[in-house]
Amino acid sequence: MHIKTRLLKEKFRALGTTEGKIKFLKNSFKNEECFILTAGPSINEIEVEHLRKKLKDKLVISVKQTYNLIPELVDFHIINTDNYQVYDFSDNDPIKIKISLRNNAQKTPKYREDLSLFVDNTKTISKEHSLAGLMDFDNYLLDKTDLRPWGPGIMYELGIYLPVLLGCTKVYILGWDLGSKKVDNIKRYYERKSFLKKTENYLKNNHLNFYNKYFLRFNNHFNNILFYIDNNTVLNKPIVSKNEAVFIQKSTFKMYEWFLSKNIELFIVSSKSMLDKRIPRKKI
């Protein structure tokens, strides 16, 4: 964990309002480099020990399960309610931020977030109303509004905004592969091959309506029951949208230009990323 995080997290947690907490974080890591860990399969190409060496004393933001890769180095852990899994914060206690829809029935058991943020419900009407559709990046700066856009995806909802608020000048995003142009299934680094996973992927890519309407509902209900036996069960698998990765990809160069307008250098650390090819790739 970064030394600055150790110094500021208790003061941050003592603040009573969302507005106060966001104001407190503004420029708290001014001119620092930031590394964001996301769950695309390409992150498996980097050895964990190499990550530990390179990211020691750096500002690290982990998205969901990537916390488990180098938990002792994580400064901020961000989640939404999708693909939720219980995390062990006993050896390191990062600042935890959760995003959800208001009145969302999906649960994140045992998660004790330090900051709760909510998605702008007017954005969830259709993909065209999302951040990727409208590309109105500047309207959702955290110091302008704590209301988050619907991405789709947590990177657009919060991941790209947090380093801007913190005052970073370089941002390296690891594992942001986005998905595939050929299939609707989005792979994640921690998923293992199994008959159930193969069936799930087949339905996503060939019978999407059936998957969303029937299989997903049954699977989430079953996992809610299984969770009481095995706390490692992943909860709240989301609905899959047709061609979502391609839709998001079309907005990523505008996102990159937005970073540049904030005088922030952005680098993608991934050999498989669908993000616009004009965004610089870099190894760490």
ChimeraX commands (.cxc) that place a marker at each C-alpha (Angstrom):
marker #1 position 0.00,0.00,0.00 radius 0.5
marker #1 position 1.16,3.50,-0.86 radius 0.5
marker #1 position 2.34,5.49,2.16 radius 0.5
marker #1 position -0.11,8.30,1.32 radius 0.5
marker #1 position -3.02,5.87,1.53 radius 0.5
marker #1 position -1.96,4.78,5.01 radius 0.5
marker #1 position -1.96,8.42,6.09 radius 0.5
marker #1 position -5.26,9.51,4.57 radius 0.5
marker #1 position -7.62,6.53,4.84 radius 0.5
marker #1 position -8.61,6.97,8.50 radius 0.5
marker #1 position -9.35,10.67,8.01 radius 0.5
marker #1 position -11.28,9.79,4.87 radius 0.5
marker #1 position -13.40,7.22,6.70 radius 0.5
marker #1 position -14.20,9.67,9.47 radius 0.5
marker #1 position -15.88,12.06,7.05 radius 0.5
marker #1 position -19.66,11.90,7.12 radius 0.5
marker #1 position -20.79,12.80,3.59 radius 0.5
marker #1 position -20.13,11.58,0.08 radius 0.5
marker #1 position -19.37,15.15,-1.02 radius 0.5
marker #1 position -16.88,15.57,1.82 radius 0.5
marker #1 position -15.10,12.32,1.01 radius 0.5
marker #1 position -14.77,13.16,-2.68 radius 0.5
marker #1 position -13.49,16.63,-1.88 radius 0.5
marker #1 position -10.96,15.13,0.52 radius 0.5
marker #1 position -9.59,12.78,-2.17 radius 0.5
marker #1 position -9.17,15.50,-4.81 radius 0.5
marker #1 position -5.49,15.82,-5.82 radius 0.5
marker #1 position -4.44,13.60,-2.91 radius 0.5
marker #1 position -2.03,11.80,-5.27 radius 0.5
marker #1 position -1.10,14.82,-7.38 radius 0.5
marker #1 position 1.48,14.11,-10.12 radius 0.5
marker #1 position 1.65,10.40,-9.23 radius 0.5
marker #1 position 1.52,7.39,-11.56 radius 0.5
marker #1 position -1.54,5.18,-11.19 radius 0.5
marker #1 position -1.91,1.50,-12.05 radius 0.5
marker #1 position -5.41,0.08,-12.55 radius 0.5
marker #1 position -5.82,-3.70,-12.48 radius 0.5
marker #1 position -8.77,-5.05,-14.48 radius 0.5
marker #1 position -9.92,-8.62,-14.94 radius 0.5
marker #1 position -9.26,-9.36,-18.62 radius 0.5
marker #1 position -7.39,-12.61,-19.34 radius 0.5
marker #1 position -4.27,-10.77,-20.54 radius 0.5
marker #1 position -3.40,-9.85,-16.96 radius 0.5
marker #1 position -2.46,-13.51,-16.50 radius 0.5
marker #1 position 0.47,-12.90,-18.87 radius 0.5
marker #1 position 2.19,-10.84,-16.16 radius 0.5
marker #1 position 3.76,-12.87,-13.38 radius 0.5
marker #1 position 2.48,-11.94,-9.95 radius 0.5
marker #1 position 6.00,-11.51,-8.56 radius 0.5
marker #1 position 6.79,-9.13,-11.40 radius 0.5
marker #1 position 3.66,-7.15,-10.54 radius 0.5
marker #1 position 4.72,-6.97,-6.90 radius 0.5
marker #1 position 8.15,-5.67,-7.87 radius 0.5
marker #1 position 6.89,-3.07,-10.36 radius 0.5
marker #1 position 3.94,-1.80,-8.35 radius 0.5
marker #1 position 5.59,-1.59,-4.94 radius 0.5
marker #1 position 5.07,1.91,-3.48 radius 0.5
marker #1 position 2.87,2.85,-6.48 radius 0.5
marker #1 position -0.76,3.94,-6.44 radius 0.5
marker #1 position -2.78,0.80,-7.23 radius 0.5
marker #1 position -6.52,0.63,-8.00 radius 0.5
marker #1 position -7.92,-2.89,-8.28 radius 0.5
marker #1 position -11.21,-3.76,-9.94 radius 0.5
marker #1 position -13.17,-6.55,-8.26 radius 0.5
marker #1 position -11.28,-9.91,-8.23 radius 0.5
marker #1 position -7.95,-8.38,-9.27 radius 0.5
marker #1 position -7.56,-7.48,-5.59 radius 0.5
marker #1 position -6.60,-11.13,-5.06 radius 0.5
marker #1 position -3.51,-10.84,-7.28 radius 0.5
marker #1 position -1.49,-8.47,-5.07 radius 0.5
marker #1 position -3.76,-7.64,-2.12 radius 0.5
marker #1 position -1.00,-6.12,-0.01 radius 0.5
marker #1 position -0.32,-3.39,-2.61 radius 0.5
marker #1 position -3.89,-2.25,-3.32 radius 0.5
marker #1 position -4.83,1.31,-2.31 radius 0.5
marker #1 position -8.37,1.51,-3.74 radius 0.5
marker #1 position -10.70,-1.41,-4.37 radius 0.5
marker #1 position -13.69,-0.69,-6.60 radius 0.5
marker #1 position -16.72,-2.87,-7.30 radius 0.5
marker #1 position -20.24,-2.74,-8.61 radius 0.5
marker #1 position -22.80,-5.39,-7.70 radius 0.5
marker #1 position -22.11,-7.54,-10.80 radius 0.5
marker #1 position -19.92,-10.65,-10.46 radius 0.5
marker #1 position -19.54,-10.08,-6.74 radius 0.5
marker #1 position -17.26,-12.25,-4.64 radius 0.5
marker #1 position -16.27,-12.03,-0.96 radius 0.5
marker #1 position -12.81,-10.52,-0.34 radius 0.5
marker #1 position -10.38,-11.00,2.52 radius 0.5
marker #1 position -9.19,-7.60,3.78 radius 0.5
marker #1 position -7.60,-8.92,6.97 radius 0.5
marker #1 position -4.00,-8.27,5.84 radius 0.5
marker #1 position -4.65,-5.04,3.97 radius 0.5
marker #1 position -7.54,-2.63,4.27 radius 0.5
marker #1 position -7.75,-0.44,1.15 radius 0.5
marker #1 position -10.26,2.31,0.55 radius 0.5
marker #1 position -13.33,0.50,-0.80 radius 0.5
marker #1 position -15.82,2.09,-3.22 radius 0.5
marker #1 position -19.02,0.45,-4.44 radius 0.5
marker #1 position -21.33,1.51,-7.28 radius 0.5
marker #1 position -24.90,0.30,-7.59 radius 0.5
marker #1 position -28.32,1.19,-8.91 radius 0.5
marker #1 position -30.61,2.79,-6.33 radius 0.5
marker #1 position -32.99,0.26,-4.74 radius 0.5
marker #1 position -30.90,-2.53,-6.25 radius 0.5
marker #1 position -31.92,-5.91,-4.82 radius 0.5
marker #1 position -28.52,-7.46,-5.57 radius 0.5
marker #1 position -26.49,-8.03,-2.43 radius 0.5
marker #1 position -22.76,-7.77,-1.73 radius 0.5
marker #1 position -22.51,-9.71,1.54 radius 0.5
marker #1 position -19.62,-8.98,3.92 radius 0.5
marker #1 position -18.50,-5.98,1.86 radius 0.5
marker #1 position -18.08,-2.85,3.98 radius 0.5
marker #1 position -17.56,-0.05,1.48 radius 0.5
marker #1 position -16.10,3.29,2.58 radius 0.5
marker #1 position -17.97,5.15,-0.14 radius 0.5
marker #1 position -21.23,4.27,-1.91 radius 0.5
marker #1 position -22.00,5.78,-5.30 radius 0.5
marker #1 position -25.08,5.38,-7.48 radius 0.5
marker #1 position -25.63,5.09,-11.22 radius 0.5
marker #1 position -27.64,7.74,-13.06 radius 0.5
marker #1 position -30.89,5.87,-13.80 radius 0.5
marker #1 position -31.59,8.05,-16.84 radius 0.5
marker #1 position -28.52,6.50,-18.49 radius 0.5
marker #1 position -29.78,2.92,-18.29 radius 0.5
marker #1 position -32.59,3.30,-20.85 radius 0.5
marker #1 position -30.46,1.96,-23.69 radius 0.5
marker #1 position -26.81,1.61,-24.72 radius 0.5
marker #1 position -27.17,4.80,-26.76 radius 0.5
marker #1 position -27.84,6.71,-23.49 radius 0.5
marker #1 position -24.77,5.23,-21.77 radius 0.5
marker #1 position -21.40,6.95,-21.41 radius 0.5
marker #1 position -20.07,4.88,-24.30 radius 0.5
marker #1 position -22.98,6.08,-26.42 radius 0.5
marker #1 position -23.00,9.78,-25.54 radius 0.5
marker #1 position -19.28,10.09,-24.78 radius 0.5
marker #1 position -20.00,13.01,-22.44 radius 0.5
marker #1 position -16.97,12.18,-20.30 radius 0.5
marker #1 position -16.51,15.61,-18.75 radius 0.5
marker #1 position -20.06,15.69,-17.37 radius 0.5
marker #1 position -19.28,12.92,-14.89 radius 0.5
marker #1 position -16.09,14.11,-13.23 radius 0.5
marker #1 position -16.32,13.04,-9.60 radius 0.5
marker #1 position -15.80,16.57,-8.31 radius 0.5
marker #1 position -18.72,17.69,-10.50 radius 0.5
marker #1 position -21.16,14.97,-9.50 radius 0.5
marker #1 position -21.13,11.82,-7.40 radius 0.5
marker #1 position -23.83,10.38,-9.69 radius 0.5
marker #1 position -22.15,7.88,-11.98 radius 0.5
marker #1 position -22.92,7.21,-15.63 radius 0.5
marker #1 position -23.92,3.76,-16.82 radius 0.5
marker #1 position -20.77,2.61,-18.65 radius 0.5
marker #1 position -21.54,-0.06,-19.66 radius 0.5
marker #1 position -18.96,-1.45,-17.23 radius 0.5
marker #1 position -17.23,-0.35,-14.06 radius 0.5
marker #1 position -14.26,1.18,-15.90 radius 0.5
marker #1 position -16.52,3.79,-17.47 radius 0.5
marker #1 position -18.61,4.17,-14.33 radius 0.5
marker #1 position -15.65,4.84,-12.03 radius 0.5
marker #1 position -12.32,3.36,-13.15 radius 0.5
marker #1 position -11.36,6.15,-15.57 radius 0.5
marker #1 position -12.60,8.88,-13.21 radius 0.5
marker #1 position -10.82,7.99,-9.97 radius 0.5
marker #1 position -7.22,8.74,-11.13 radius 0.5
marker #1 position -8.42,12.07,-12.57 radius 0.5
marker #1 position -9.87,13.02,-9.18 radius 0.5
marker #1 position -6.71,11.91,-7.41 radius 0.5
marker #1 position -4.56,14.19,-9.60 radius 0.5
marker #1 position -2.52,11.51,-11.39 radius 0.5
marker #1 position -0.48,12.42,-14.46 radius 0.5
marker #1 position 0.12,8.90,-15.84 radius 0.5
marker #1 position -2.37,6.03,-15.86 radius 0.5
marker #1 position -1.52,2.44,-16.77 radius 0.5
marker #1 position -4.50,0.11,-17.20 radius 0.5
marker #1 position -3.69,-3.59,-17.02 radius 0.5
marker #1 position -5.94,-6.30,-18.43 radius 0.5
marker #1 position -8.56,-4.02,-19.97 radius 0.5
marker #1 position -9.15,-6.40,-22.87 radius 0.5
marker #1 position -12.81,-5.40,-23.20 radius 0.5
marker #1 position -13.97,-8.57,-24.95 radius 0.5
marker #1 position -14.13,-9.88,-28.49 radius 0.5
marker #1 position -15.54,-8.74,-31.81 radius 0.5
marker #1 position -16.65,-12.29,-32.60 radius 0.5
marker #1 position -18.52,-13.39,-29.47 radius 0.5
marker #1 position -20.64,-11.78,-26.76 radius 0.5
marker #1 position -18.98,-13.70,-23.95 radius 0.5
marker #1 position -16.49,-11.62,-21.94 radius 0.5
marker #1 position -13.67,-13.70,-20.48 radius 0.5
marker #1 position -12.12,-12.95,-17.08 radius 0.5
marker #1 position -8.70,-13.94,-15.84 radius 0.5
marker #1 position -9.95,-15.97,-12.87 radius 0.5
marker #1 position -12.47,-18.17,-14.71 radius 0.5
marker #1 position -11.65,-21.85,-15.08 radius 0.5
marker #1 position -12.80,-24.25,-17.79 radius 0.5
marker #1 position -15.69,-26.48,-16.80 radius 0.5
marker #1 position -18.73,-28.07,-18.40 radius 0.5
marker #1 position -20.98,-25.41,-16.84 radius 0.5
marker #1 position -18.74,-22.60,-18.11 radius 0.5
marker #1 position -18.70,-24.08,-21.63 radius 0.5
marker #1 position -22.50,-24.35,-21.56 radius 0.5
marker #1 position -22.82,-20.78,-20.32 radius 0.5
marker #1 position -20.52,-19.44,-23.04 radius 0.5
marker #1 position -22.32,-21.43,-25.73 radius 0.5
marker #1 position -25.67,-19.97,-24.72 radius 0.5
marker #1 position -24.28,-16.42,-24.57 radius 0.5
marker #1 position -22.88,-16.67,-28.06 radius 0.5
marker #1 position -25.66,-18.67,-29.75 radius 0.5
marker #1 position -28.88,-18.24,-27.75 radius 0.5
marker #1 position -28.50,-14.92,-25.99 radius 0.5
marker #1 position -32.19,-14.32,-25.30 radius 0.5
marker #1 position -32.56,-17.75,-23.70 radius 0.5
marker #1 position -29.40,-17.14,-21.66 radius 0.5
marker #1 position -30.62,-13.80,-20.30 radius 0.5
marker #1 position -34.23,-14.80,-19.72 radius 0.5
marker #1 position -33.87,-18.31,-18.29 radius 0.5
marker #1 position -30.35,-19.62,-17.74 radius 0.5
marker #1 position -29.05,-16.50,-16.03 radius 0.5
marker #1 position -32.03,-16.27,-13.70 radius 0.5
marker #1 position -31.66,-19.91,-12.68 radius 0.5
marker #1 position -27.88,-19.63,-12.31 radius 0.5
marker #1 position -28.06,-16.55,-10.08 radius 0.5
marker #1 position -30.76,-18.11,-7.92 radius 0.5
marker #1 position -28.72,-21.31,-7.57 radius 0.5
marker #1 position -25.54,-19.35,-6.69 radius 0.5
marker #1 position -27.39,-17.39,-4.00 radius 0.5
marker #1 position -28.19,-20.72,-2.34 radius 0.5
marker #1 position -24.71,-22.15,-2.94 radius 0.5
marker #1 position -23.16,-19.07,-1.34 radius 0.5
marker #1 position -24.28,-20.25,2.10 radius 0.5
marker #1 position -22.17,-23.38,1.60 radius 0.5
marker #1 position -19.25,-21.79,-0.25 radius 0.5
marker #1 position -18.52,-18.10,0.33 radius 0.5
marker #1 position -16.28,-18.06,-2.76 radius 0.5
marker #1 position -19.30,-18.36,-5.03 radius 0.5
marker #1 position -19.61,-15.51,-7.54 radius 0.5
marker #1 position -22.95,-13.71,-7.21 radius 0.5
marker #1 position -25.00,-11.43,-9.47 radius 0.5
marker #1 position -23.86,-12.41,-12.94 radius 0.5
marker #1 position -25.13,-9.65,-15.25 radius 0.5
marker #1 position -27.29,-9.69,-18.35 radius 0.5
marker #1 position -25.20,-9.91,-21.52 radius 0.5
marker #1 position -25.81,-7.34,-24.27 radius 0.5
marker #1 position -25.35,-8.09,-27.94 radius 0.5
marker #1 position -22.11,-6.65,-29.35 radius 0.5
marker #1 position -21.43,-4.70,-26.13 radius 0.5
marker #1 position -17.63,-4.88,-26.47 radius 0.5
marker #1 position -17.73,-3.50,-30.02 radius 0.5
marker #1 position -20.10,-0.74,-28.91 radius 0.5
marker #1 position -17.76,0.35,-26.10 radius 0.5
marker #1 position -14.68,0.05,-28.31 radius 0.5
marker #1 position -15.99,2.74,-30.64 radius 0.5
marker #1 position -15.90,5.30,-27.82 radius 0.5
marker #1 position -12.41,4.55,-26.50 radius 0.5
marker #1 position -10.46,6.97,-28.67 radius 0.5
marker #1 position -12.71,9.81,-27.47 radius 0.5
marker #1 position -12.00,8.60,-23.94 radius 0.5
marker #1 position -8.26,8.73,-24.67 radius 0.5
marker #1 position -8.54,12.27,-26.06 radius 0.5
marker #1 position -10.43,13.23,-22.89 radius 0.5
marker #1 position -7.52,11.98,-20.77 radius 0.5
marker #1 position -5.10,14.02,-22.86 radius 0.5
marker #1 position -7.27,17.12,-22.38 radius 0.5
marker #1 position -6.70,16.64,-18.62 radius 0.5
marker #1 position -2.93,16.47,-19.20 radius 0.5
marker #1 position -2.91,12.80,-18.27 radius 0.5
marker #1 position -0.94,10.19,-20.22 radius 0.5
marker #1 position -2.85,6.93,-20.67 radius 0.5
marker #1 position -1.28,3.56,-21.45 radius 0.5
marker #1 position -2.89,0.15,-21.99 radius 0.5
marker #1 position -0.97,-2.84,-20.64 radius 0.5
marker #1 position -2.51,-5.72,-22.58 radius 0.5
marker #1 position -1.61,-7.81,-25.61 radius 0.5
marker #1 position -5.27,-8.54,-26.36 radius 0.5
marker #1 position -7.09,-5.27,-25.76 radius 0.5
marker #1 position -9.87,-4.18,-28.11 radius 0.5
marker #1 position -9.42,-0.53,-27.12 radius 0.5
marker #1 position -8.65,1.82,-30.00 radius 0.5
marker #1 position -5.23,1.04,-31.49 radius 0.5
marker #1 position -4.24,4.71,-31.29 radius 0.5
marker #1 position -4.10,4.43,-27.50 radius 0.5
marker #1 position -0.45,3.65,-26.61 radius 0.5
marker #1 position 0.39,0.13,-25.49 radius 0.5
marker #1 position 3.14,-0.36,-22.96 radius 0.5
marker #1 position 4.77,-3.18,-21.03 radius 0.5
marker #1 position 5.65,-2.88,-17.39 radius 0.5
marker link #1:1,2 radius 0.2
marker link #1:2,3 radius 0.2
marker link #1:3,4 radius 0.2
marker link #1:4,5 radius 0.2
marker link #1:5,6 radius 0.2
marker link #1:6,7 radius 0.2
marker link #1:7,8 radius 0.2
marker link #1:8,9 radius 0.2
marker link #1:9,10 radius 0.2
marker link #1:10,11 radius 0.2
marker link #1:11,12 radius 0.2
marker link #1:12,13 radius 0.2
marker link #1:13,14 radius 0.2
marker link #1:14,15 radius 0.2
marker link #1:15,16 radius 0.2
marker link #1:16,17 radius 0.2
marker link #1:17,18 radius 0.2
marker link #1:18,19 radius 0.2
marker link #1:19,20 radius 0.2
marker link #1:20,21 radius 0.2
marker link #1:21,22 radius 0.2
marker link #1:22,23 radius 0.2
marker link #1:23,24 radius 0.2
marker link #1:24,25 radius 0.2
marker link #1:25,26 radius 0.2
marker link #1:26,27 radius 0.2
marker link #1:27,28 radius 0.2
marker link #1:28,29 radius 0.2
marker link #1:29,30 radius 0.2
marker link #1:30,31 radius 0.2
marker link #1:31,32 radius 0.2
marker link #1:32,33 radius 0.2
marker link #1:33,34 radius 0.2
marker link #1:34,35 radius 0.2
marker link #1:35,36 radius 0.2
marker link #1:36,37 radius 0.2
marker link #1:37,38 radius 0.2
marker link #1:38,39 radius 0.2
marker link #1:39,40 radius 0.2
marker link #1:40,41 radius 0.2
marker link #1:41,42 radius 0.2
marker link #1:42,43 radius 0.2
marker link #1:43,44 radius 0.2
marker link #1:44,45 radius 0.2
marker link #1:45,46 radius 0.2
marker link #1:46,47 radius 0.2
marker link #1:47,48 radius 0.2
marker link #1:48,49 radius 0.2
marker link #1:49,50 radius 0.2
marker link #1:50,51 radius 0.2
marker link #1:51,52 radius 0.2
marker link #1:52,53 radius 0.2
marker link #1:53,54 radius 0.2
marker link #1:54,55 radius 0.2
marker link #1:55,56 radius 0.2
marker link #1:56,57 radius 0.2
marker link #1:57,58 radius 0.2
marker link #1:58,59 radius 0.2
marker link #1:59,60 radius 0.2
marker link #1:60,61 radius 0.2
marker link #1:61,62 radius 0.2
marker link #1:62,63 radius 0.2
marker link #1:63,64 radius 0.2
marker link #1:64,65 radius 0.2
marker link #1:65,66 radius 0.2
marker link #1:66,67 radius 0.2
marker link #1:67,68 radius 0.2
marker link #1:68,69 radius 0.2
marker link #1:69,70 radius 0.2
marker link #1:70,71 radius 0.2
marker link #1:71,72 radius 0.2
marker link #1:72,73 radius 0.2
marker link #1:73,74 radius 0.2
marker link #1:74,75 radius 0.2
marker link #1:75,76 radius 0.2
marker link #1:76,77 radius 0.2
marker link #1:77,78 radius 0.2
marker link #1:78,79 radius 0.2
marker link #1:79,80 radius 0.2
marker link #1:80,81 radius 0.2
marker link #1:81,82 radius 0.2
marker link #1:82,83 radius 0.2
marker link #1:83,84 radius 0.2
marker link #1:84,85 radius 0.2
marker link #1:85,86 radius 0.2
marker link #1:86,87 radius 0.2
marker link #1:87,88 radius 0.2
marker link #1:88,89 radius 0.2
marker link #1:89,90 radius 0.2
marker link #1:90,91 radius 0.2
marker link #1:91,92 radius 0.2
marker link #1:92,93 radius 0.2
marker link #1:93,94 radius 0.2
marker link #1:94,95 radius 0.2
marker link #1:95,96 radius 0.2
marker link #1:96,97 radius 0.2
marker link #1:97,98 radius 0.2
marker link #1:98,99 radius 0.2
marker link #1:99,100 radius 0.2
marker link #1:100,101 radius 0.2
marker link #1:101,102 radius 0.2
marker link #1:102,103 radius 0.2
marker link #1:103,104 radius 0.2
marker link #1:104,105 radius 0.2
marker link #1:105,106 radius 0.2
marker link #1:106,107 radius 0.2
marker link #1:107,108 radius 0.2
marker link #1:108,109 radius 0.2
marker link #1:109,110 radius 0.2
marker link #1:110,111 radius 0.2
marker link #1:111,112 radius 0.2
marker link #1:112,113 radius 0.2
marker link #1:113,114 radius 0.2
marker link #1:114,115 radius 0.2
marker link #1:115,116 radius 0.2
marker link #1:116,117 radius 0.2
marker link #1:117,118 radius 0.2
marker link #1:118,119 radius 0.2
marker link #1:119,120 radius 0.2
marker link #1:120,121 radius 0.2
marker link #1:121,122 radius 0.2
marker link #1:122,123 radius 0.2
marker link #1:123,124 radius 0.2
marker link #1:124,125 radius 0.2
marker link #1:125,126 radius 0.2
marker link #1:126,127 radius 0.2
marker link #1:127,128 radius 0.2
marker link #1:128,129 radius 0.2
marker link #1:129,130 radius 0.2
marker link #1:130,131 radius 0.2
marker link #1:131,132 radius 0.2
marker link #1:132,133 radius 0.2
marker link #1:133,134 radius 0.2
marker link #1:134,135 radius 0.2
marker link #1:135,136 radius 0.2
marker link #1:136,137 radius 0.2
marker link #1:137,138 radius 0.2
marker link #1:138,139 radius 0.2
marker link #1:139,140 radius 0.2
marker link #1:140,141 radius 0.2
marker link #1:141,142 radius 0.2
marker link #1:142,143 radius 0.2
marker link #1:143,144 radius 0.2
marker link #1:144,145 radius 0.2
marker link #1:145,146 radius 0.2
marker link #1:146,147 radius 0.2
marker link #1:147,148 radius 0.2
marker link #1:148,149 radius 0.2
marker link #1:149,150 radius 0.2
marker link #1:150,151 radius 0.2
marker link #1:151,152 radius 0.2
marker link #1:152,153 radius 0.2
marker link #1:153,154 radius 0.2
marker link #1:154,155 radius 0.2
marker link #1:155,156 radius 0.2
marker link #1:156,157 radius 0.2
marker link #1:157,158 radius 0.2
marker link #1:158,159 radius 0.2
marker link #1:159,160 radius 0.2
marker link #1:160,161 radius 0.2
marker link #1:161,162 radius 0.2
marker link #1:162,163 radius 0.2
marker link #1:163,164 radius 0.2
marker link #1:164,165 radius 0.2
marker link #1:165,166 radius 0.2
marker link #1:166,167 radius 0.2
marker link #1:167,168 radius 0.2
marker link #1:168,169 radius 0.2
marker link #1:169,170 radius 0.2
marker link #1:170,171 radius 0.2
marker link #1:171,172 radius 0.2
marker link #1:172,173 radius 0.2
marker link #1:173,174 radius 0.2
marker link #1:174,175 radius 0.2
marker link #1:175,176 radius 0.2
marker link #1:176,177 radius 0.2
marker link #1:177,178 radius 0.2
marker link #1:178,179 radius 0.2
marker link #1:179,180 radius 0.2
marker link #1:180,181 radius 0.2
marker link #1:181,182 radius 0.2
marker link #1:182,183 radius 0.2
marker link #1:183,184 radius 0.2
marker link #1:184,185 radius 0.2
marker link #1:185,186 radius 0.2
marker link #1:186,187 radius 0.2
marker link #1:187,188 radius 0.2
marker link #1:188,189 radius 0.2
marker link #1:189,190 radius 0.2
marker link #1:190,191 radius 0.2
marker link #1:191,192 radius 0.2
marker link #1:192,193 radius 0.2
marker link #1:193,194 radius 0.2
marker link #1:194,195 radius 0.2
marker link #1:195,196 radius 0.2
marker link #1:196,197 radius 0.2
marker link #1:197,198 radius 0.2
marker link #1:198,199 radius 0.2
marker link #1:199,200 radius 0.2
marker link #1:200,201 radius 0.2
marker link #1:201,202 radius 0.2
marker link #1:202,203 radius 0.2
marker link #1:203,204 radius 0.2
marker link #1:204,205 radius 0.2
marker link #1:205,206 radius 0.2
marker link #1:206,207 radius 0.2
marker link #1:207,208 radius 0.2
marker link #1:208,209 radius 0.2
marker link #1:209,210 radius 0.2
marker link #1:210,211 radius 0.2
marker link #1:211,212 radius 0.2
marker link #1:212,213 radius 0.2
marker link #1:213,214 radius 0.2
marker link #1:214,215 radius 0.2
marker link #1:215,216 radius 0.2
marker link #1:216,217 radius 0.2
marker link #1:217,218 radius 0.2
marker link #1:218,219 radius 0.2
marker link #1:219,220 radius 0.2
marker link #1:220,221 radius 0.2
marker link #1:221,222 radius 0.2
marker link #1:222,223 radius 0.2
marker link #1:223,224 radius 0.2
marker link #1:224,225 radius 0.2
marker link #1:225,226 radius 0.2
marker link #1:226,227 radius 0.2
marker link #1:227,228 radius 0.2
marker link #1:228,229 radius 0.2
marker link #1:229,230 radius 0.2
marker link #1:230,231 radius 0.2
marker link #1:231,232 radius 0.2
marker link #1:232,233 radius 0.2
marker link #1:233,234 radius 0.2
marker link #1:234,235 radius 0.2
marker link #1:235,236 radius 0.2
marker link #1:236,237 radius 0.2
marker link #1:237,238 radius 0.2
marker link #1:238,239 radius 0.2
marker link #1:239,240 radius 0.2
marker link #1:240,241 radius 0.2
marker link #1:241,242 radius 0.2
marker link #1:242,243 radius 0.2
marker link #1:243,244 radius 0.2
marker link #1:244,245 radius 0.2
marker link #1:245,246 radius 0.2
marker link #1:246,247 radius 0.2
marker link #1:247,248 radius 0.2
marker link #1:248,249 radius 0.2
marker link #1:249,250 radius 0.2
marker link #1:250,251 radius 0.2
marker link #1:251,252 radius 0.2
marker link #1:252,253 radius 0.2
marker link #1:253,254 radius 0.2
marker link #1:254,255 radius 0.2
marker link #1:255,256 radius 0.2
marker link #1:256,257 radius 0.2
marker link #1:257,258 radius 0.2
marker link #1:258,259 radius 0.2
marker link #1:259,260 radius 0.2
marker link #1:260,261 radius 0.2
marker link #1:261,262 radius 0.2
marker link #1:262,263 radius 0.2
marker link #1:263,264 radius 0.2
marker link #1:264,265 radius 0.2
marker link #1:265,266 radius 0.2
marker link #1:266,267 radius 0.2
marker link #1:267,268 radius 0.2
marker link #1:268,269 radius 0.2
marker link #1:269,270 radius 0.2
marker link #1:270,271 radius 0.2
marker link #1:271,272 radius 0.2
marker link #1:272,273 radius 0.2
marker link #1:273,274 radius 0.2
marker link #1:274,275 radius 0.2
marker link #1:275,276 radius 0.2
marker link #1:276,277 radius 0.2
marker link #1:277,278 radius 0.2
marker link #1:278,279 radius 0.2
marker link #1:279,280 radius 0.2
marker link #1:280,281 radius 0.2
marker link #1:281,282 radius 0.2
marker link #1:282,283 radius 0.2
marker link #1:283,284 radius 0.2
view
